[in-house]
C-alpha cells in the first residue's frame, strides 16, 4: 500500500527537524494527557524526531511504547532522544501509516500528531489506528489547519508563502486544512464516542517571533517545500527569497503575533 503514501511535504532538512524538536506533549498533545496512565501501551504514528513521543512514554511507563515513522532519519533522531532520557521501553520501526504492521487490538492508546495532513487517504490511516487499538482504547489525533492561521502585521509575502504552501502540499497529495476535517474523517473511519476540540500555538514574544519567523524563513529557502515549488514551477528563486524576507520582516515587528490552529479528536474503538 506504499503507493498511497503522500510525498512528505516538509522533507527531512535540519531546519524542519529542528522545529519539530521544539514540540512537547504539553504544547502538542495536552488534550490527550488526562487519559494516560502508567502501564498503558502506546503507539505513536509518525513520531518524527520523537520529542512528543518521549514525553508520552514517560507518562505511561513502564508500559510498552512503539514509535513509527516513514523516514529512517527521523527514527534515528527519535532513538537518540529516547536514549538521552533513559527510556529503554521504547521501540522504533519504519512503517506506512496506511498499513500498520501490528495485530488487531494491540495498543491502549494510538496517537498521531501532524500526520493526516500528509497522507493521501486519512480515513484509511484512521481505520488502521482504530484496528490496532484495543476495545475501549483511545485514538488521539491532532493536526494543523493552515487555512485558519492568523498573523499581524499582515506582511504580504507571508500571505504569498501560505498560498504557495497550500499549492505544494495539495500537489503532493496532502490536505493543509486537515484540522477542520478530523471529526469527519474519524466518523468515516468508524470511531465512536468522538470528542472534537481545538488548540493553538501562539508566537508573540520577541523570542518566539525570532524562533518561528527564523524557522520558516530558513525552511522557505531550504526545505523540500522550496525544492518542490521550484521543480513544479510554482515559484522562482526570487519568489522564495522574497517570502523568506517577509518572514524575517514579520519576526522583527515589535507587535508581531502569529497563531496556528490545530484540530483534535479523541475517539474510542
C-alpha positions as CSV (number, residue, x, y, z in Angstrom):
1,X,0.0,0.0,0.0
2,X,3.0,2.3,-0.2
3,X,1.7,3.9,-3.3
4,X,-1.0,5.6,-1.2
5,X,1.6,7.4,0.9
6,X,1.7,11.1,0.0
7,X,5.0,12.8,-0.5
8,X,6.1,14.3,2.8
9,X,5.9,18.0,2.0
10,X,8.4,19.3,4.5
11,X,11.1,16.8,4.0
12,X,13.9,16.0,6.4
13,X,16.1,19.1,6.2
14,X,17.7,20.1,9.6
15,X,15.6,23.3,9.7
16,X,12.5,21.1,9.7
17,X,13.6,18.6,12.2
18,X,14.9,21.4,14.5
19,X,11.5,22.9,14.5
20,X,9.9,19.5,15.3
21,X,12.2,19.1,18.3
22,X,10.5,22.1,19.9
23,X,7.3,20.1,20.2
24,X,6.4,18.6,23.6
25,X,3.4,16.7,25.0
26,X,2.4,19.8,26.8
27,X,2.3,22.1,23.8
28,X,1.2,19.5,21.2
29,X,-0.8,16.8,23.0
30,X,-2.3,18.4,26.1
31,X,-5.8,17.1,25.1
32,X,-4.5,13.5,25.4
33,X,-2.6,13.8,28.7
34,X,-5.5,13.4,31.1
35,X,-6.3,10.0,29.5
36,X,-2.8,8.5,30.1
37,X,-1.9,6.2,33.0
38,X,1.2,4.3,34.0
39,X,1.4,0.8,32.4
40,X,-0.6,1.7,29.2
41,X,0.7,0.5,25.9
42,X,1.0,3.3,23.3
43,X,1.7,3.6,19.5
44,X,3.0,6.9,18.2
45,X,2.3,7.1,14.4
46,X,4.6,9.5,12.5
47,X,6.8,10.2,15.5
48,X,9.3,12.4,13.7
49,X,12.4,13.1,15.9
50,X,10.5,11.9,19.0
51,X,10.2,14.9,21.2
52,X,6.5,14.3,21.8
53,X,6.9,10.5,21.9
54,X,9.4,10.6,24.9
55,X,7.1,12.8,26.9
56,X,4.2,10.4,26.3
57,X,6.4,7.4,27.1
58,X,7.3,8.9,30.5
59,X,3.6,9.2,31.4
60,X,2.8,5.6,30.5
61,X,6.0,4.0,31.8
62,X,6.6,1.1,32.3
63,X,4.1,0.4,29.5
64,X,5.2,-0.6,26.1
65,X,5.7,2.3,23.7
66,X,6.3,1.9,19.9
67,X,7.1,4.8,17.6
68,X,6.8,4.5,13.9
69,X,7.7,6.8,11.0
70,X,8.2,6.7,7.3
71,X,11.7,8.2,7.5
72,X,14.7,6.4,8.9
73,X,16.5,9.8,9.6
74,X,13.7,10.9,11.9
75,X,13.6,7.5,13.7
76,X,17.4,7.7,14.3
77,X,16.9,11.0,16.0
78,X,14.0,9.7,18.0
79,X,16.1,6.8,19.2
80,X,18.8,9.2,20.3
81,X,16.2,11.4,22.1
82,X,14.9,8.4,24.0
83,X,18.3,7.2,24.9
84,X,19.2,10.6,26.3
85,X,16.1,10.5,28.5
86,X,17.0,7.0,29.7
87,X,13.8,5.5,28.2
88,X,14.5,1.9,27.5
89,X,11.0,0.7,26.9
90,X,10.6,2.4,23.5
91,X,10.7,0.5,20.2
92,X,11.2,2.2,16.8
93,X,10.2,0.9,13.3
94,X,9.7,2.2,9.8
95,X,6.0,2.0,8.8
96,X,3.4,3.0,6.3
97,X,0.6,4.6,8.3
98,X,-1.9,3.2,5.7
99,X,-1.0,-0.4,6.6
100,X,0.4,-0.7,10.1
101,X,2.3,-3.9,10.8
102,X,0.7,-4.8,14.1
103,X,-2.1,-7.2,15.0
104,X,-5.6,-6.1,15.8
105,X,-6.3,-4.8,19.3
106,X,-2.6,-4.3,20.3
107,X,-2.4,-0.8,22.0
108,X,-4.3,1.1,24.6
109,X,-3.5,4.4,23.0
110,X,-2.8,5.1,19.3
111,X,-1.6,8.7,18.7
112,X,-0.7,10.8,15.7
113,X,0.4,14.4,15.6
114,X,0.7,16.4,12.4
115,X,0.4,13.2,10.3
116,X,-3.0,13.2,8.5
117,X,-2.3,16.4,6.6
118,X,0.4,14.5,4.7
119,X,-1.3,11.2,3.7
120,X,-3.3,10.5,0.6
121,X,-6.0,8.6,2.5
122,X,-6.5,9.9,6.0
123,X,-9.6,7.8,6.6
124,X,-7.6,4.6,5.9
125,X,-4.9,5.8,8.3
126,X,-7.6,6.3,11.0
127,X,-9.1,2.9,10.2
128,X,-5.6,1.4,10.8
129,X,-5.2,3.3,14.0
130,X,-8.6,2.1,15.1
131,X,-7.8,-1.5,14.1
132,X,-4.6,-1.7,16.2
133,X,-6.3,0.0,19.2
134,X,-7.8,-2.3,21.9
135,X,-11.5,-2.2,22.5
136,X,-12.2,0.7,24.8
137,X,-8.8,2.3,24.0
138,X,-8.1,5.8,22.8
139,X,-7.3,7.0,19.3
140,X,-5.9,10.5,19.6
141,X,-5.1,12.8,16.6
142,X,-4.1,16.4,16.4
143,X,-3.4,18.2,13.1
144,X,-2.9,21.7,11.8
145,X,-5.3,23.8,9.9
146,X,-3.1,26.1,7.8
147,X,-6.1,27.9,6.3
148,X,-7.1,29.1,9.8
149,X,-3.7,30.7,10.6
150,X,-3.7,34.4,11.5
151,X,-1.0,36.9,12.0
152,X,-0.2,40.6,12.4
153,X,1.3,42.6,10.8
154,X,-0.2,41.2,7.6
155,X,3.0,41.1,5.6
156,X,2.0,40.3,2.0
157,X,5.0,38.0,1.4
158,X,3.8,35.7,4.3
159,X,0.4,35.5,2.7
160,X,2.1,34.6,-0.6
161,X,4.1,31.9,1.3
162,X,0.8,30.4,2.7
163,X,-0.7,30.3,-0.8
164,X,2.4,28.6,-2.1
165,X,2.5,26.1,0.7
166,X,-1.2,25.1,0.0
167,X,-0.3,24.5,-3.6
168,X,2.7,22.4,-2.8
169,X,1.0,20.4,-0.1
170,X,-2.0,19.6,-2.3
171,X,0.3,18.8,-5.2
172,X,1.9,16.2,-3.0
173,X,-1.4,14.6,-2.2
174,X,-1.8,16.2,1.3
175,X,-4.5,18.3,2.9
176,X,-3.3,21.5,4.6
177,X,-6.7,22.1,6.1
178,X,-6.7,18.8,7.9
179,X,-7.6,20.2,11.3
180,X,-11.1,21.1,10.4
181,X,-11.7,17.7,8.8
182,X,-10.6,15.4,11.6
183,X,-14.1,14.9,13.0
184,X,-15.5,14.0,9.6
185,X,-12.6,11.6,8.9
186,X,-12.9,10.0,12.3
187,X,-16.6,9.2,11.8
188,X,-15.9,7.8,8.4
189,X,-13.2,5.6,9.9
190,X,-15.7,4.0,12.3
191,X,-14.5,5.7,15.5
192,X,-17.2,6.1,18.2
193,X,-17.6,8.4,21.2
194,X,-15.5,11.0,19.3
195,X,-14.7,14.2,21.2
196,X,-13.5,17.1,18.9
197,X,-11.6,20.0,20.2
198,X,-9.0,22.6,19.1
199,X,-5.9,24.3,20.5
200,X,-3.4,26.8,19.2
201,X,0.3,27.6,19.1
202,X,0.8,31.4,19.6
203,X,4.0,33.2,18.9
204,X,4.0,36.7,20.2
205,X,7.1,37.2,22.5
206,X,10.3,38.5,20.9
207,X,12.0,35.1,21.5
208,X,9.0,33.2,20.0
209,X,8.9,35.5,17.0
210,X,12.6,35.1,16.3
211,X,12.3,31.4,16.5
212,X,9.1,30.9,14.5
213,X,9.9,33.5,11.8
214,X,13.5,32.4,11.6
215,X,12.5,28.8,11.2
216,X,10.1,29.4,8.4
217,X,12.5,31.8,6.7
218,X,15.1,29.1,6.5
219,X,12.5,26.4,5.6
220,X,11.1,28.6,2.8
221,X,14.6,28.5,1.2
222,X,16.0,25.1,2.1
223,X,13.3,22.5,2.9
224,X,11.5,20.2,0.4
225,X,8.8,22.8,0.1
226,X,11.3,25.0,-1.7
227,X,12.6,22.2,-3.9
228,X,9.2,21.1,-5.0
229,X,7.9,24.6,-5.6
230,X,10.9,25.3,-7.9
231,X,10.6,21.9,-9.6
232,X,6.9,22.3,-10.3
233,X,7.2,25.9,-11.5
234,X,5.1,27.3,-8.6
235,X,7.7,29.8,-7.6
236,X,11.1,31.2,-8.7
237,X,14.2,31.6,-6.5
238,X,13.4,35.3,-6.3
239,X,9.9,34.5,-5.1
240,X,11.3,32.3,-2.3
241,X,13.8,34.9,-1.3
242,X,11.0,37.5,-1.1
243,X,8.9,35.2,1.0
244,X,11.8,34.4,3.3
245,X,12.4,38.1,3.7
246,X,8.8,38.5,4.6
247,X,9.1,36.0,7.4
248,X,12.1,38.0,8.8
249,X,10.1,41.2,8.4
250,X,7.2,39.8,10.4
251,X,9.5,38.4,13.2
252,X,11.2,41.8,13.6
253,X,7.9,43.6,14.2
254,X,7.6,44.6,17.9
255,X,3.8,43.9,17.8
256,X,4.1,40.7,15.7
257,X,1.7,37.9,16.5
258,X,1.1,34.6,14.8
259,X,-1.5,31.9,15.7
260,X,-1.6,28.3,14.3
261,X,-4.9,26.5,14.8
262,X,-5.0,22.7,15.4
263,X,-8.0,20.4,15.3
264,X,-8.0,17.5,17.8
265,X,-10.1,14.3,18.2
266,X,-10.2,11.6,20.9
267,X,-12.1,8.6,19.7
268,X,-13.0,5.2,21.2
269,X,-13.0,1.9,19.4
